[in-house]
């Protein structure tokens, strides 16, 4: 009986020590705690945030992105704008990165003068987004999915540039946004996928009707990127890095048609699971 009490006390003592360690930061990492809780832990997907408003600014993300990752089996983790030192602390605990849509990146980031049509996102966001995407590109094993502005960030981060305003610069283009403009809502158009690409393999189709809301798109490709999806007007709707397990950018919005595109999110989360397994 006394031995049983001693074992119970030792267990309580061990539990208390663990709680104290977590409270005061001793040898604590999110991945270590999650690994102890389950033998098959879901991968953590970092999601960048939009920044809007003033006094105070609001930092957040549309629920459709979070829902898509959750439904695909990942754990969404919001990444607010932060500095390089802070990102170096967080990124090793992330198994994949999703970058979301938003307003326009400054054309000066890709060596162009700003067209009057450009509607700039806030500086804290674009500073962090470029830091984040370049950090991902420097890590050869980290999966990445960029949606709309996230696709554009991928191309800019790799040294490419953008068509600043499709309606005025590509007169024969199909409608890539709603009739009220890209900020007012969504349109749907056909997207064709390059045979053998991640997009074509995962979505198991040569083309799909996809939700879309943008007035910019990838123009000159960044280093190591390939065009893997386009609309019938020839404008780029998807890019990939063939030498990476999963680095994909899509100009359309798969999270807005999850049932059609769930295989894409599932593949992204699966590659993130592999990344997690390889680092443990």
Residue frames relative to the residue before (quaternion, step in Angstrom):
aa qw qx qy qz dx dy dz
X 1.0000 0.0000 0.0000 0.0000 0.00 0.00 0.00
X 0.6599 0.5039 -0.3065 0.4654 3.57 0.98 -0.90
X 0.6245 0.5347 -0.3386 0.4576 3.59 1.07 -0.77
X 0.6329 0.5320 -0.3285 0.4565 3.60 1.02 -0.81
X 0.6510 0.5079 -0.3169 0.4667 3.57 0.97 -0.86
X 0.6452 0.5233 -0.3258 0.4514 3.56 1.01 -0.83
X 0.6429 0.5140 -0.3275 0.4638 3.59 1.02 -0.81
X 0.6447 0.5199 -0.3202 0.4599 3.57 0.99 -0.87
X 0.6578 0.5091 -0.3081 0.4618 3.55 0.99 -0.89
X 0.6441 0.5230 -0.3225 0.4556 3.58 1.00 -0.82
X 0.6424 0.5201 -0.3222 0.4615 3.56 1.04 -0.78
X 0.6548 0.4986 -0.3080 0.4773 3.55 0.99 -0.87
X 0.6344 0.5343 -0.3228 0.4560 3.57 1.02 -0.84
X 0.6546 0.5094 -0.3031 0.4692 3.58 1.01 -0.85
X 0.6446 0.5174 -0.3161 0.4657 3.56 1.01 -0.87
X 0.6507 0.5186 -0.3153 0.4564 3.57 0.95 -0.91
X 0.6444 0.5245 -0.3183 0.4564 3.58 0.97 -0.84
X 0.6429 0.5217 -0.3223 0.4588 3.57 1.04 -0.78
X 0.6489 0.5163 -0.3151 0.4617 3.56 1.00 -0.89
X 0.6484 0.5117 -0.3132 0.4686 3.58 0.96 -0.88
X 0.6407 0.5314 -0.3256 0.4484 3.59 0.97 -0.85
X 0.6623 0.4954 -0.3062 0.4714 3.55 0.98 -0.87
X 0.6550 0.5308 -0.3190 0.4330 3.59 0.93 -0.93
X 0.7994 0.3045 -0.1458 0.4971 3.57 0.95 -0.86
X 0.6120 -0.6394 0.3227 0.3354 3.55 1.22 0.44
X 0.4361 0.7123 -0.4667 0.2907 3.60 1.18 0.15
X 0.8512 -0.1535 0.0455 0.4998 3.53 -0.85 1.16
X 0.4194 0.7053 -0.4650 0.3322 3.57 0.91 0.91
X 0.0956 0.7370 -0.6679 0.0410 3.51 -1.05 0.88
X 0.5949 -0.5763 0.4072 0.3849 3.62 -1.04 0.66
X 0.6650 0.5167 -0.3198 0.4341 3.59 0.93 -0.86
X 0.6324 0.5371 -0.3397 0.4429 3.59 1.05 -0.73
X 0.6606 0.5010 -0.3084 0.4663 3.58 0.94 -0.87
X 0.6763 0.4888 -0.3023 0.4608 3.59 0.90 -0.91
X 0.6307 0.5442 -0.3403 0.4362 3.58 1.02 -0.75
X 0.6529 0.5134 -0.3140 0.4600 3.57 1.11 -0.69
X 0.6784 0.5338 -0.2918 0.4119 3.58 1.09 -0.70
X 0.8128 0.0276 0.0197 0.5816 3.58 1.12 -0.53
X 0.4638 -0.6898 0.4749 0.2890 3.61 -0.98 0.76
X 0.7649 0.2503 -0.1485 0.5747 3.59 1.19 -0.41
X 0.0092 -0.8487 0.5272 -0.0410 3.55 0.41 1.26
X 0.4994 -0.6451 0.4907 0.3061 3.55 -1.04 0.78
X 0.5090 -0.6460 0.4620 0.3320 3.60 -1.09 0.59
X 0.3979 -0.6991 0.5475 0.2307 3.55 -1.18 0.69
X 0.1315 -0.7937 0.5926 0.0382 3.56 -0.77 1.10
X 0.2717 -0.7650 0.5660 0.1435 3.56 -0.59 1.16
X 0.0979 -0.7910 0.6037 0.0169 3.58 -0.90 0.99
X 0.3769 -0.7165 0.5345 0.2427 3.58 -0.74 0.99
X 0.3715 -0.7452 0.5220 0.1849 3.57 -1.21 0.48
X 0.4309 -0.6426 0.5579 0.3002 3.51 -1.27 0.46
X 0.2227 -0.7491 0.6102 0.1299 3.56 -1.24 0.52
X 0.0944 0.8067 -0.5739 0.1046 3.58 -0.72 1.03
X 0.7717 0.3854 -0.2622 0.4326 3.54 -1.32 0.28
X 0.2399 -0.7352 0.6142 0.1573 3.51 -1.40 0.00
X 0.8771 0.1261 -0.0579 0.4598 3.56 -1.30 0.46
X 0.3542 -0.5924 -0.5869 0.4233 1.65 1.13 2.17
X 0.5781 -0.5284 0.4727 0.4039 3.55 -1.29 0.21
X 0.2820 -0.7218 0.6014 0.1944 3.52 -1.28 0.50
X 0.1247 -0.7799 0.6120 0.0393 3.55 -0.99 0.90
X 0.3425 0.7417 -0.5154 0.2586 3.59 -0.64 1.07
X 0.2999 -0.7333 0.5838 0.1776 3.53 -1.35 -0.17
X 0.5509 -0.6065 0.4520 0.3526 3.57 -1.10 0.64
X 0.5689 -0.6515 0.3944 0.3105 3.54 -0.98 0.92
X 0.5545 0.6275 -0.4018 0.3706 3.63 1.11 -0.50
X 0.6382 0.5130 -0.3323 0.4681 3.61 1.04 -0.68
X 0.6599 0.5030 -0.2943 0.4742 3.56 0.93 -0.95
X 0.6580 0.5223 -0.3076 0.4467 3.57 0.93 -0.93
X 0.6466 0.5326 -0.3262 0.4379 3.59 0.96 -0.85
X 0.6663 0.4849 -0.3023 0.4790 3.58 0.95 -0.84
X 0.6489 0.5212 -0.3167 0.4550 3.57 0.95 -0.85
X 0.6769 0.4923 -0.2902 0.4639 3.59 0.88 -0.93
X 0.6824 0.4838 -0.2822 0.4697 3.58 1.11 -0.66
X 0.6249 -0.5905 0.3245 0.3944 3.59 1.26 -0.01
X 0.5764 0.5846 -0.3849 0.4219 3.57 1.22 0.28
X 0.4013 -0.6591 0.5696 0.2830 3.55 -1.36 0.16
X 0.2583 -0.7896 0.5324 0.1624 3.63 -0.40 1.13
X 0.0583 -0.7792 0.6240 -0.0027 3.55 -0.98 0.95
X 0.3014 -0.7788 0.5215 0.1752 3.60 -0.46 1.17
X 0.1737 -0.7802 0.5979 0.0605 3.53 -0.96 1.00
X 0.1906 -0.7862 0.5767 0.1135 3.62 -0.26 1.18
X 0.6673 -0.4721 0.3577 0.4516 3.60 -1.18 0.27
X 0.0972 0.7801 -0.6078 0.1120 3.56 -0.95 0.95
X 0.5896 -0.5891 0.4289 0.3483 3.54 -1.30 0.22
X 0.7152 -0.4578 0.3189 0.4210 3.53 -1.33 0.20
X 0.6498 0.5250 -0.3281 0.4410 3.60 0.93 -0.84
X 0.6732 0.4892 -0.2933 0.4707 3.58 0.97 -0.87
X 0.6419 0.5253 -0.3280 0.4521 3.58 0.99 -0.80
X 0.6258 0.5417 -0.3389 0.4473 3.59 1.04 -0.71
X 0.6275 0.5173 -0.3318 0.4782 3.59 1.17 -0.52
X 0.7291 0.4615 -0.2311 0.4495 3.57 0.92 -0.99
X 0.6635 0.5846 -0.3270 0.3334 3.58 0.77 -1.04
X 0.6423 0.5289 -0.3640 0.4186 3.67 0.91 -0.61
X 0.6690 0.4778 -0.3015 0.4830 3.61 1.24 -0.31
X 0.6134 0.5400 -0.3310 0.4718 3.58 1.33 0.03
X 0.2938 -0.7902 0.5207 0.1343 3.58 -0.93 0.93
X 0.7812 -0.0027 -0.0095 0.6242 3.57 1.31 -0.15
X 0.2422 -0.7675 0.5774 0.1372 3.58 -1.21 0.47
X 0.1175 -0.7518 0.6471 0.0476 3.52 -1.00 1.00
X 0.0911 -0.7841 0.6122 0.0464 3.58 -0.84 1.00
X 0.3298 -0.8149 0.4667 0.0968 3.51 -0.75 1.22
X 0.6599 -0.5117 0.3923 0.3858 3.52 -1.38 0.11
X 0.1408 0.7898 -0.5896 0.0936 3.56 -1.30 0.17
X 0.7367 -0.3724 0.3046 0.4752 3.54 -1.25 -0.42
X 0.7161 -0.5027 0.3133 0.3691 3.57 -1.32 -0.07
X 0.4340 -0.6558 0.5539 0.2734 3.53 -1.21 0.68
X 0.5712 -0.5976 0.4226 0.3715 3.63 -1.04 0.64
X 0.4682 -0.6938 0.4649 0.2887 3.63 -0.73 0.96
X 0.5429 0.6121 -0.4104 0.4028 3.60 1.16 -0.40
X 0.5638 0.6017 -0.3826 0.4168 3.60 1.21 -0.43
X 0.7796 0.2368 -0.1504 0.5600 3.58 1.17 -0.51
X 0.6686 -0.5983 0.2749 0.3456 3.53 1.10 0.85
X 0.5991 0.5485 -0.3759 0.4460 3.60 1.11 0.61
X 0.4978 -0.6036 0.5236 0.3373 3.53 -1.31 0.38
X 0.5399 -0.6699 0.4200 0.2886 3.56 -1.07 0.75
X 0.3495 -0.7180 0.5708 0.1910 3.55 -0.85 1.07
X 0.5970 -0.5969 0.3938 0.3635 3.65 -1.06 0.68
X 0.6183 0.5736 -0.3430 0.4136 3.61 1.15 -0.47
X 0.5556 0.6459 -0.3832 0.3567 3.57 1.21 -0.45
X 0.1184 -0.7648 0.6323 0.0347 3.54 -1.02 0.98
X 0.2628 -0.8439 0.4486 0.1323 3.53 0.05 1.37
X 0.4132 -0.6407 0.5849 0.2769 3.51 -1.19 0.69
X 0.6258 -0.5589 0.3800 0.3893 3.59 -1.21 0.35
X 0.6442 -0.5917 0.3452 0.3403 3.53 -1.11 0.83
X 0.6345 0.5250 -0.3766 0.4242 3.66 0.83 -0.72
X 0.6560 0.5007 -0.3282 0.4597 3.57 1.04 -0.71
X 0.7386 0.4259 -0.2941 0.4319 3.62 0.59 -0.98
X 0.5761 0.5563 -0.3868 0.4573 3.60 1.12 -0.49
X 0.7047 0.4571 -0.2685 0.4716 3.57 0.87 -0.97
X 0.6280 0.5592 -0.3443 0.4177 3.60 0.93 -0.85
X 0.6916 0.4592 -0.2914 0.4753 3.58 0.89 -0.87
X 0.5999 0.5313 -0.3526 0.4832 3.59 1.11 -0.62
X 0.6739 0.5077 -0.2933 0.4495 3.58 0.91 -0.94
X 0.7071 0.4595 -0.2923 0.4511 3.59 0.73 -0.98
X 0.6513 0.4984 -0.3269 0.4695 3.60 1.00 -0.66
X 0.6083 0.5322 -0.3470 0.4758 3.58 1.14 -0.57
X 0.6351 0.5165 -0.3182 0.4782 3.57 1.05 -0.77
X 0.6695 0.5012 -0.3037 0.4564 3.58 0.89 -0.89
X 0.6481 0.5173 -0.3158 0.4611 3.59 1.14 -0.59
X 0.6774 0.4163 -0.2714 0.5424 3.58 1.26 -0.43
X 0.3128 -0.8225 0.4458 0.1641 3.58 -0.12 1.30
X 0.7277 0.4489 -0.2470 0.4560 3.61 1.18 -0.31
X 0.5823 0.6264 -0.3657 0.3673 3.61 1.21 -0.31
X 0.3752 -0.7380 0.5127 0.2276 3.64 -0.65 1.06
X 0.0792 -0.7983 0.5970 -0.0094 3.56 -1.12 0.77
X 0.0052 -0.7576 0.6527 0.0077 3.52 -1.12 0.82
X 0.0775 -0.8003 0.5944 0.0114 3.57 -0.66 1.14
X 0.1374 -0.7999 0.5831 0.0346 3.57 -0.82 1.04
X 0.8453 -0.0139 -0.0475 0.5321 3.57 -0.84 1.10
X 0.8131 0.0864 -0.0455 0.5739 3.65 -0.31 -1.14
X 0.5975 0.5712 -0.3557 0.4362 3.59 1.14 -0.57
X 0.6107 0.5248 -0.3292 0.4932 3.56 1.16 -0.65
X 0.6600 0.5066 -0.2963 0.4690 3.56 0.98 -0.88
X 0.6292 0.5326 -0.3303 0.4598 3.59 1.04 -0.79
X 0.6141 0.5474 -0.3380 0.4570 3.57 1.03 -0.79
X 0.6946 0.4716 -0.2851 0.4624 3.57 0.84 -0.95
X 0.6447 0.5092 -0.3219 0.4706 3.59 0.97 -0.83
X 0.6636 0.5249 -0.2998 0.4408 3.56 0.93 -0.94
X 0.7025 0.4350 -0.2542 0.5026 3.56 1.15 -0.62
X 0.6533 -0.5583 0.3009 0.4135 3.60 1.26 0.19
X 0.5320 0.6339 -0.4084 0.3852 3.60 1.24 0.22
X 0.3297 -0.7300 0.5510 0.2342 3.56 -1.29 -0.18
X 0.4414 -0.7078 0.5069 0.2171 3.55 -1.36 0.05
X 0.4347 -0.5540 0.6172 0.3510 3.48 -1.43 0.23
X 0.3585 -0.7908 0.4533 0.2016 3.58 -0.45 1.17
X 0.8076 -0.0177 0.0246 0.5889 3.60 1.05 -0.65
X 0.3452 -0.7855 0.4804 0.1821 3.55 -0.22 1.30
X 0.6765 0.5173 -0.3383 0.4004 3.68 0.70 -0.90
X 0.7520 0.3830 -0.2228 0.4881 3.61 0.95 -0.81
X 0.7459 0.4149 -0.2197 0.4724 3.59 1.10 -0.61
X 0.7512 0.2295 -0.1432 0.6022 3.59 1.26 -0.39
X 0.1871 -0.8624 0.4605 0.0958 3.55 0.45 1.30
X 0.7290 0.4361 -0.2435 0.4681 3.59 1.05 -0.68
X 0.4081 0.7424 -0.4542 0.2758 3.58 1.27 0.13
X 0.5131 -0.5874 0.5191 0.3495 3.54 -1.25 0.49
X 0.6177 -0.5486 0.4010 0.3959 3.57 -1.25 0.20
X 0.1523 -0.8225 0.5459 0.0481 3.55 -0.44 1.23
X 0.7496 0.2430 -0.1745 0.5904 3.58 1.29 0.02
X 0.6684 -0.4712 0.3649 0.4449 3.56 -1.27 0.08
X 0.6610 -0.5131 0.3646 0.4085 3.58 -1.22 0.32
X 0.6662 0.4929 -0.2955 0.4753 3.58 1.18 -0.48
X 0.6566 -0.4925 0.3128 0.4780 3.60 1.28 -0.08
X 0.6699 -0.5520 0.3319 0.3693 3.54 -1.22 0.55
X 0.6731 0.4921 -0.3061 0.4594 3.60 1.14 -0.52
X 0.6728 0.5443 -0.2790 0.4161 3.58 1.24 -0.37
X 0.8070 -0.2060 0.1467 0.5337 3.60 1.13 -0.25
X 0.5790 -0.6145 0.4462 0.2967 3.50 -1.37 -0.14
X 0.2123 -0.7098 0.6592 0.1286 3.50 -1.32 0.62
X 0.2622 -0.7244 0.5948 0.2296 3.58 -1.29 -0.05
X 0.0993 0.7861 -0.6078 0.0529 3.57 -0.93 0.85
X 0.5972 -0.5793 0.4273 0.3537 3.55 -1.28 0.39
X 0.0950 -0.7634 0.6378 0.0381 3.54 -1.05 0.90
X 0.1853 -0.7811 0.5898 0.0882 3.59 -0.82 1.04
X 0.2672 -0.7898 0.5417 0.1067 3.56 -0.97 0.95
X 0.4911 -0.6582 0.4916 0.2898 3.55 -1.07 0.82
X 0.5247 -0.6604 0.4454 0.3002 3.55 -0.88 1.02
X 0.8035 0.2684 -0.2214 0.4831 3.55 -0.93 0.94
X 0.5297 0.6252 -0.4128 0.3976 3.59 1.26 -0.13
X 0.6546 -0.4797 0.3915 0.4337 3.57 -1.27 0.24
X 0.6503 0.5276 -0.3206 0.4428 3.58 0.93 -0.86
X 0.6868 0.4733 -0.2917 0.4681 3.58 0.87 -0.90
X 0.6769 0.4951 -0.3021 0.4532 3.59 0.94 -0.83
X 0.7243 0.4462 -0.2685 0.4519 3.58 0.79 -0.95
X 0.7281 0.4094 -0.2456 0.4919 3.58 0.97 -0.79
X 0.2991 -0.8154 0.4611 0.1820 3.57 1.37 -0.03
X 0.6530 0.4515 -0.3217 0.5160 3.54 0.96 0.93
X 0.4831 -0.6460 0.5064 0.3048 3.54 -1.20 0.54
X 0.7987 -0.0394 0.0426 0.5990 3.58 1.14 -0.57
X 0.0653 -0.7760 0.6266 0.0296 3.54 -1.27 0.55
X 0.4366 -0.6236 0.5656 0.3173 3.55 -1.28 0.39
X 0.0427 -0.8408 0.5380 -0.0410 3.57 -0.54 1.19
X 0.5222 -0.6094 0.4869 0.3448 3.60 -1.15 0.59
X 0.0003 -0.8184 0.5717 -0.0584 3.58 -0.93 0.86
X 0.1099 0.7779 -0.6122 0.0898 3.56 -1.10 0.73
X 0.4684 0.6606 -0.4583 0.3663 3.57 0.23 1.27
X 0.2278 -0.7578 0.5922 0.1522 3.55 -1.23 0.51
X 0.6897 0.3751 -0.2734 0.5558 3.57 1.32 0.12
X 0.0107 0.7888 -0.6141 -0.0264 3.56 -1.30 0.23
X 0.6758 -0.4706 0.3801 0.4211 3.54 -1.34 0.21
X 0.1394 -0.7624 0.6262 0.0851 3.56 -1.04 0.83
X 0.7974 0.0838 -0.0336 0.5967 3.62 -0.08 -1.21
X 0.4257 -0.7363 0.4725 0.2310 3.54 -0.80 1.05
X 0.4586 -0.6498 0.5375 0.2803 3.52 -1.22 0.65
X 0.7319 -0.4423 0.3049 0.4193 3.55 -1.34 0.26
X 0.8662 0.1212 -0.1342 0.4659 3.54 -1.06 0.98
X 0.5552 0.6002 -0.3981 0.4159 3.61 1.23 0.19
X 0.1440 -0.7637 0.6245 0.0777 3.55 -1.22 0.64
X 0.4497 -0.6472 0.5369 0.3011 3.57 -1.14 0.66
X 0.0256 -0.8270 0.5612 -0.0212 3.58 -0.75 1.03
X 0.7726 0.1536 -0.1474 0.5981 3.60 1.27 0.18
X 0.0349 0.7962 -0.6013 0.0571 3.57 -1.10 0.72
X 0.4274 -0.6359 0.5639 0.3082 3.53 -1.34 0.25
X 0.6979 -0.4976 0.3150 0.4075 3.56 -1.26 0.28
X 0.6152 0.5300 -0.3496 0.4674 3.60 1.26 -0.27
X 0.5743 -0.6305 0.3557 0.3823 3.59 1.29 0.02
X 0.5211 0.6412 -0.4244 0.3703 3.59 1.22 -0.01
X 0.5503 -0.6558 0.4244 0.2951 3.52 -1.07 0.84
X 0.0741 -0.7984 0.5974 0.0130 3.56 -0.96 0.99
X 0.8034 0.1022 -0.0801 0.5812 3.59 1.24 -0.10
X 0.0409 -0.7813 0.6227 0.0064 3.57 -1.07 0.79
X 0.0659 -0.7945 0.6035 0.0138 3.56 -1.20 0.62
X 0.3184 -0.6770 0.6155 0.2478 3.54 -1.36 0.27
X 0.3350 -0.7991 0.4618 0.1894 3.62 -0.18 1.25
X 0.7001 0.4741 -0.2862 0.4508 3.61 1.09 -0.58
X 0.6424 0.4687 -0.3300 0.5086 3.58 1.28 0.16
X 0.6093 -0.5848 0.3850 0.3722 3.60 -1.12 0.61
X 0.7826 -0.1572 0.1040 0.5933 3.59 1.02 -0.76
X 0.2673 0.6805 -0.6434 0.2269 3.54 -0.35 1.34
X 0.1187 0.8155 -0.5340 0.1890 3.53 -0.16 1.38
X 0.0549 -0.7668 0.6379 0.0452 3.54 -1.10 0.78
X 0.0552 -0.7885 0.6122 0.0220 3.58 -0.94 0.87
X 0.4027 -0.7274 0.5061 0.2295 3.55 -0.90 0.94
X 0.6408 0.4973 -0.3196 0.4897 3.59 1.19 -0.51
X 0.4961 -0.6765 0.4780 0.2603 3.59 -1.32 0.07
X 0.1541 -0.8314 0.5267 0.0867 3.63 0.15 1.21
X 0.5996 0.5760 -0.3657 0.4183 3.59 1.13 -0.55
X 0.6389 0.5259 -0.3159 0.4642 3.59 1.25 -0.44
X 0.7410 0.1990 -0.1666 0.6193 3.58 1.31 -0.08
X 0.0619 -0.8686 0.4905 0.0318 3.54 0.73 1.11
X 0.6315 0.5526 -0.3489 0.4172 3.60 0.90 -0.84
X 0.6751 0.4824 -0.2806 0.4824 3.57 1.04 -0.80
X 0.8062 0.3153 -0.1108 0.4882 3.55 1.00 -0.90
X 0.3342 0.7847 -0.4835 0.1969 3.59 1.21 0.16
X 0.6043 0.5682 -0.3649 0.4229 3.61 1.08 -0.62
X 0.6074 0.5470 -0.3540 0.4544 3.60 1.10 -0.62
X 0.6796 0.4662 -0.2876 0.4880 3.58 0.91 -0.89
X 0.6245 0.5440 -0.3345 0.4497 3.58 1.06 -0.77
X 0.6544 0.5043 -0.3056 0.4734 3.58 1.00 -0.83
X 0.6275 0.5380 -0.3203 0.4628 3.57 1.01 -0.84
X 0.6911 0.4646 -0.2730 0.4817 3.57 0.86 -0.97
X 0.6153 0.5439 -0.3437 0.4555 3.61 1.06 -0.69
X 0.6667 0.4762 -0.3066 0.4845 3.58 0.95 -0.82
X 0.6147 0.5305 -0.3407 0.4740 3.59 1.12 -0.64
X 0.6141 0.5392 -0.3355 0.4687 3.59 1.09 -0.70
X 0.6358 0.5138 -0.3201 0.4789 3.57 1.00 -0.79
X 0.6393 0.5218 -0.3254 0.4617 3.56 0.96 -0.86
X 0.6447 0.5215 -0.3159 0.4610 3.56 0.97 -0.84
X 0.6669 0.5127 -0.3000 0.4498 3.57 0.89 -0.95
X 0.6849 0.5040 -0.2817 0.4443 3.57 1.01 -0.82
X 0.7183 0.4260 -0.2662 0.4814 3.59 1.12 -0.46
X 0.6501 0.4760 -0.3299 0.4918 3.60 1.26 0.16
